[in-house]
Amino acid sequence: MEESLEAWFKREILPQEAAFLRYLFRVWPNRDEITDLRQEVYARVFESARVSRPQMPRAFLFATARNLMADLVRRARVVSIEAVGDIDELNVLVEDITPEHQAIARQELKRLAWAFDHLPPKCREVIWLRRVQEMSQKEVAKHLRVRETTIEKHVSRAVRLLAQFMLAGNNRGDELSRPEIEAEDHAHETR
């Protein structure tokens, strides 16, 4: 019988709280936001674990926190000198990563790159402009001379396809070349 999500969270994530809070207090400049930040990270970890339990819960917890803090800093657009000075500390777990974990991470990155390369061309272009070049949806629509709703559809589709592939856990890319997806490509292009 599989362990409940709540039991997993209590066993794997909550025991990390003391170290996690020390980390947050060390790297996040606004101490008043720590409690909210912690709760948001816990919520994201819990929701992600609902789909698939991470193999390395501690690393996943801290990576989720780093990603959330980076997003918050990026969104702020007006970054204090103190936040910029501490942003380098967001990678504190690097020394905690074993060679085995580094190898696993490299494999996952290769799989993601392969999956990205095998996305339908328009999805790949849109996701690149939105997520890597950080263009707004409106800017991408103007650049590609399409409606914003088209951009939304491409982003949604690309994320769904990438998630399907990464969650499938195979290295051959079967999830991105299934006949149903190819049929969906054809249907999408004829709309």
Secondary structure, 3 states (H helix, E strand, C coil): CCCCHHHHHHHHCHHHHHHHHHHHHHHCCCHHHHHHHHHHHHHHHHHHHHHCCCCCHHHHHHHHHHHHHHHHHHHHCCCCHHHHHHHHHHHHHHHHCCHHHHHHHHHHHHHHHHHHHCCCHHHHHHHHHHHHCCCCHHHHHHHHCCCHHHHHHHHHHHHHHHHHHHHHCCCCCHHHHCHHHHHHHHHHHHC
